[in-house]
Amino acid sequence: MRADIIIGIDPDTHLSGVGRLDVASRKASATTLPFALLIDYVRDVVKSAHATNDKVVVVVECSWGEAHN
């Protein structure tokens, strides 16, 4: 599956890290958002991508599968 936009999420209890890569332009951005705003952000990206027939892939880090300090 070819993606036009890739969103990566590093979930956390207070602020989650989120990165976006626009594949064609090779433009990357990163920020942190609380969970509710993160959901709104992903929803807005998908809605915008749908209007232009772009494909979006969302990757979520599996932090619960790793040992932590």
Secondary structure, 3 states (H helix, E strand, C coil): CCCCEEEEEECCCCCEEEEEEECCCCEEEEEEECHHHHHHHHHHHHHHHHHCCCCEEEEECCHHHCCCC
